[in-house]
Amino acid sequence: MNTEHLLQMISGQCDALREVTSQATQELREYNRRLEQILQQMHKNIPVRDGSFSEDFNSSCVALRKELDHHETIWQEIRAQVRSCTAADWTAELVLPAKGINSRAKTLSRACDEFTTTYDVFIRTYKRFTTEKLNVWLLTACQGDLVTLTGKILFVAREIAKHTENKRGTHVNG
């Protein structure tokens, strides 16, 4: 696989993981809203109307775990391919695509930060909920794995950008 094709694959995978992360953030916001409603109903001694919350939340956590496992496998392969490339493989013509990868990785990082913030809000709300057991441990594992994976992706993107930038030469003012 040549480096240009590798950069296209990295770009597509960054977008795919960002999409998964954004969707998980939206779902977690919705679960937090539902949990707040349940807590209000319990506080007012009103029967809880949302009987499927625990089941929905737990199945969502399992689905997120599967998605992240899938992406982790893909990114392991991509990182291995990037490591197998020599410095000579990263030509000056790849500077703009490499900067694009770096930009996509930063966008993914922002999406990950947003997920982490939403996760923190959910955990604060969940601490008051003792009625049912939720797979919060699985959500916590997913959040930690997402942060770790995003950090690895950012590192790969920076390394690629650095290699291509070094090929530009000293005559280019950037």
Disulfide bonds with the S-S distance in Angstrom:
none
